[in-house]
Amino acid sequence: RLDPLQRRSNTNKDLRSLGIANVVSGMLGGLNVVVVIARSSVNVTNGARTRWSNFFHGAIILLFLLLFRDLLVRIPLPALAAILVYTGWQLTRPEKFMKVYEVGWDQLSIFIVTLVATLMTNLIMGITIGILLTLFLQLYLSRSPEIILRNLFKPNAMLLQEGDGTYLLSVKNFCNFLNYQSLKKRLESIPPKARVIVDFSLADFVDFSVMEHLNGFQKTFVGRGGSLEIIGLDNLATRSDHPLSAWYPAKATHKQRHHQILTDRQREILGVFADTEVLFQPGLMINPPELSRFSYFRTRTVDEIRNSITTDVGKTKLTLMDIRYHEGEFISRENIQTTAALVNLGVHVPSFTLDRENLLDRVGHLAGFQDIDFPEFPEFSRAYALRGEHPEQLRKWFDDLLLTFLEQQHVYHIMGGGKDILIFEKERLATVPEIKGLVSFATALAELKQASQKTL
């Protein structure tokens, strides 16, 4: 993090070279070799830009040891001590304490205790005390120590590649300095020009060190033409509005404070509706919309709805929301989340399900599933699978204007029932760019049906 260019370091390579250096030094009767921050800090402060600065630093010292040993012993020790004191001051200036405090009082406590313990004992003992204090505070502040203790040695990160080439890195249970390596290993395996989504919606705790490292990965991906977006923190709470602060279960923080602090994703979602008047409910909805009317949710149970944003689109009402639901129960239970747009058209909508057609849909008619096709719109019939209880009503509702519109748009999962239609794309929380596309599609669809209704 001292590097002004924010380049990624290969810590494994550094560790291997350090081990080789210690073996050689020991065989020659020398002292152990350690990596210290002082040399790198001095080099960076004086304009160094590459690793060669450390190499030349060591080479010059070796040159002086071999050729100018008598001159070295004449350097007053207070002069060397002054250099170390100045370097230490640069690393612990009062501004550093203020920056740490902005992240949270817990991080400031760890910083001060580690610093004092190192000065009073030694480096190893100071680091050990700092690690133990960090773990204690995380267990205490999470209010649910079993989250960490029960899942300490379980895999917590799963990497998937979606159909459009996006890499989805899903993290569950918790993520802190104890299991961060699993997350880091998967991030390093992703091409730097890729689009990456890190999803914490299944996690109950994310610590400062993870957020700090993800911020570094974010800069690396953006700098090389890719992107990294973090989602799923909306279900958690934080004690600070700093972007790198730790995230805890909502019950572990003061409820009022939690509602005052929005995540980056929540603020960016509000930015999508910057030009319209909206009703925003970031927390759990008190009166969630009835979703059981849609066939998709007849076999799925809605657990909660968050980030509900309601606005008017002409004479219709559009509600964007994050839905958390599950399939099955007990050991077969599967928790799922999605971001959906609910559009109230104000007129009767026949019950239907419209989804991307796949191989199973093409052979589904053998098992009695009927896909309603429109021969005059072959592109629509090839891309979509349309099902409903009243085919004649659906053929009338899906008029030529709507079919032409759908053929030209991105394929979404669309359901109709009552006076509403529900639209979503993937069974995960949507990113902000995906939300923009979803809102644009839902708005255009609502306006199209409004115009069609006027014509009728």
N, C-alpha and C positions, 0 to 999 in steps of 0.2 A: 504493500500500500504506500510505501515511500516513493515508488516509481511515478514521476510526473506523467508518463505516458500510459499508466495503468495497464501494463502488459501482464499476461498471465505467467506465473512461475511454475516450473515443474519441480515440485517439492521432492518427488521420488528420486529424480536425477540428482538433486542437491544432497539428499541423504546418502545415496550410493557413493558420490564423490567424497563426502565427509567420512564415510566408513573406510574407504580405501586410504585416505590421507591419515587416518588414525592408525591403521595397520602399518603403513610405511614409517610413520613417526615413531611408533612403538618399537619396531625392529631396529631403528637407528638410535634408540635410547632417548628419544625426544619426549616432550610433554604431549598430552592429548590435544587434539585440534577441535576447536568449537566454532560455531557460527555465532557472531555477535552483531547486534544492530548498530553499534557505534561506528564501525568502519563504513558500513553502507550509508548511514546518516551523514557522516562527514563528506563522503564522496558526492552524494546527491546535492547536499548543500552547496558544494563547490562546482556544480555544473555537470557532474557525471551523467551519462545517458545510457551506457551499456555495461554488461558484466565485466568487460575488460578493465574497468576501473579497479575492481577488487583484485584482479590478476596483477595489474601493474603495482598496486599497493603492496601486495605480498612480494613481488619481484624486487621492488626498490628496497624494502626492508631486508631481504636476503642479500642484496648487493651491499648494503651498508654493513651487515653483519660480517661479510667476507672481506671487505676492503677498508671499512672505516670504523672498526670496532672501538678504537681508542676515542674517536670523536663521540660515539654513542654514550659511553660511560660518563662523559662530561656534561651531558644534558641534565639540568637540574630536575629532580623528580617533581617539585612543585609546578614546573612548566608543563610536564606531561599530565599532572593531575588537573591543571587548569583546563586543558583541552577536554578531558573527560567530563569535568564539571559543566563546561559550556555545552558539550554534546548532550549530557543528561538534561540540562535546562531546556534545550531545544525540544526534547521529547516530552517534557512535563511542564510546559509553560502554563500559566493560569488559564489561557484560552482553551487548552486541552481539557482541563477539568470542566469548564463550562460546556464544551461540546459533548463530553460524556454525560453530563447532567441532563442535557437536552434529550438524550436517548431515554433516560429514566434513572430514578434514584437507585435502583438495584444495580445498574451498570456502574454508577459512580461509587457505590459501596464496594463493589468488587475491585474497581480500579485502585481505590485508596488502600484497601486492605492488602492487596497484592504488592503494591509499592512499598508500604511500610514493612510488611513481612520480609520482603527481599532485602531491604536495607538493614533490618535487625538480625536476619539469619544469613541466608545465602540464596542464590538464584533458584536452585532446585526446590528448596523448602518454600520459597515465596510463591513459585508457580503451583506447587502442590496445594498450599493453603488457598490460593486463588481458585483452583479447580474445585476444591471441596466446598468453598463458600458459594461458588456458582451453582453447583448441584443442589446444595441446601436451599438456596433462594428459589430455584426453579421448582423444587418439590413443594416448597411452602406457598409460593405465589400461584401455582397452578391449582391449588386447593384439591387436587386429585393426584396424589403421588402414585397411585396405582397405574395411571396412564403411562408414566415413564418406567416404573419398576416392572410392570407386567409385560411390557413390549420392548424391553431394553435390547434383547438379542434377536428380535424378530425382524425380518426384512420389511422395510417401510417405504420403498420407492419402486415404482413400476413404470417402465418406459414403453410407450406404444407409438406407432406411426400411423396416423390417420390416412384416409384415402387421398386427401389433397396434398400429402407430403408433410403436414404439420406433425411435429413431435410433441406428444402429450406425456408429461412426467407427473404421475399421480403419487402424492405422498399421503400416507395414512398414519394414524396413531399420534406420533409426535416426531419432531425433527429438531435436534440440538447438537451441541458439539460432540456428543457421544456417538451419534450415528450419522453425522453429516457426510462421512466419507462415502457412504452408499449413494447419496444424492449427487455428490461431486463426481464420482466415477461415471455415473450415467450422463451427466451433463458434458463431461469431457469426451464422451464417445459420440456426441452429436456434431455433425459438420457445422463449422462456425457461421456459414451463410444460411442456415436453416431457420425456420420459424418455430419457436419453442414456447410451449405453454406449461407452466409449473402450477399444478392444481393442489391446493391445500384444503379443499373442501372436506376431505375425510380425516384431517388432522385436528387434534385437540390442543396442540401447543407447538409454537415455533419460536425459537430463541433469537437473540440479537445477532449472534455469530453467524447463523444461517442467513438471516436477512442481509447482513453485511457482505457475505461472500456472494450471494445472489445478485447484489447490486454490482459487484465486480464482473460477474458473468454477463449481466445485462449490458454493461458498457462494452465488453468484448464482442458480443454478438452484434450489437448495433454498429460498432466500428468496422466490422467485416462484412456488413451487408445483410445480416440476419436480424432477428428480433427475439426478445424473451419477455413474455408477459406473465405476471403472477396473478392468479385468481384464487378464490376460495377462502380468503381471509375475512369475508363479510360475516361469517358465522362466529368469528372469534372477537375478542375485545383487547384493547391496548390501553396502557396508562399514559401514553404520550402520543402526540401527533407527529413525532419524528418518523420519517419514512423507514428507518432501520430499527424501530423499537420492537420488542418482543410481543408476541400475540398469545393470549391465554383464553381459556374457556370464559364465556361471557359471565358466568356466575361468579368468577373469581375477581371481578372488578366491580366498581360502583356502577350501578345501572345508569344513573344520570350521566356520568362521565363517558360511559360507552356510547350513549346516543349522541354525544357532542362531537365525537371523532369519527369521521368517515374514512374509509379506505380509498386508495387511489382509484380503484375500479368504480366505487360508488360516485366519487366526484366526476370521473370521466363519463359515467352513464348520465348523470345530470347534465353534463355538457352537451350530450346528444340532443337534449330537449331544451337547449338554452333559449331558443326563440319562441317557446310556447309556455303556457301556464300549466303547471303540473301539480299533482298531489303525490308527495313522496313519503313512503313508509319504509325506512330501512330495516326496522326490526320485524319481529313476527307480526303478521297481520291478525287483527282482532276478529274481523269477519271476512275470512278468505272466500273468494268466489267458489261457487259450486262447480266442481270439475267432474263429478261422477256422471253427469249427463253425457260425457264423451265416452265412447266405447273403449278407448285406450285405457282409461282409469277405472273401468269396471272390474278389472282384475289386478289393480294396483292401488295401494293405499297412500294417500297424500299425507305426509307427516308435518310439513311446515312450508310456509311461503314467506320469502324475504324480498327486500328491495323492490317493493311494488311501486310502480310509477304509472299514474293514470292521467291521461290527457284527452282532449277532444279532437277528433279528426272529422271536420265537417259536422254532420249530424250523428256520427257514430262516436263511440268511446273506445279508446285503446288503452289496455293495461299491460305493461311489461312487468314480468316477475320471474324470480328464481324459485323453482319448485323442487322440493326435496320429497321423494317418495320411495316406496320399497315394493319389491315383489317377493312373495313367499314369506314364510315365517320360520322362527327358530334357526336351526343350522342351515337351512336353505334360503334364509333371508338375504336379499341383495339390495343394498341402498344405492339409489340413483338420484342424480340431480340434472336439471335442465333449465334453460332460460327460454321462456315462452311469451308470446304476444297473444293476448285475449282481446278479440275485436267484437264489440256488441253492435250488430248491424241494425237492431231495432225492428227487424222483420223476421218472419219464420225462416229458419235454415234447416233443411232436411238433415237427418243424421247420416254422416258418412265419415270415412277414413281415407285419406289420400296420402300415399307414401311412394318413395322411390321403388320402382319395380326391380326385383332381383330374380335369381334363378328359381328359388322356391315358389315365387309368385307365378312364374311361367308354367310350372307343373302343378300348381295348387288346384287347378280345376279338376284334376284327377281325384282329389280328395273332397270335392264338392264346393270349393271356394270359387266364387264367381267374381271375375275382374271385369268391370264395366269399361268397354272400349268404345272409341269414337273413330270409325273407319275414315272419316273425312279429315281427321287430325292424327295422322300416323305418329308424328313425333311425340305428342302427348301420350298416346296409347303405349308407345314403346318405353317412355321414361317413367310413367306413373302407373301405380296400381290403385284403382278406385273401387271401393266397396261400400255398400249400403243396403239397407233393408228395402228401400223403395227405388228401384232402378229408373222408373219412369220420371219420378220427381227429380232425381239427380240429373238425368239427361236434360231436363228443362232448366234446372238451376245452373248447370255448367253450360252456359250458352257459348256462342261462337266468340264473343269478345273475351270471356274469361279463359277459354281454352287457348286462344291466340296469345293472351297475356302469359299464361302459365308455360307455354312452349318457349317463351323468350326469357324466362327467369330461372334463377337458381332453384334447384329442387329442394323443397321443404316438406316436412311432415305437417299435414293440415287435417284438422278434424272439425266437423260441424255438428251442431245440436242445439235445439231451442232457438234462441236468437243470436247465438254466438258462434264464432269460429276460433279455434286455438291453433297457433302456428309455432313450431319449433324446429330446430335443425338436428342437433346431436344430443345424445344422452350424457351431457356434461354441461357445466356452466359455460356460457358464451363469453368470449372476449369482447372488448369494446368495439373493434372493427366488425365482428360478427353481429353484435347488437345493432350497429348502424345499418347493416344490410337487412337484418330482420325487421327493424322498424320501418325502413324504406319499403320493403316488400309488403308488410301488413298495411301501411298507409295507402299504397297504390292499389292494393286489392280492395280495401274499404271504399276508396273513391270510385273504383270501377263498378262495384256493386251498387253504390249510390246512384251513379249515372244510369246504370241498367234499370234500377227501380223507377227512376223518373220517366224513362222511356216507356216502361210498362204502364 
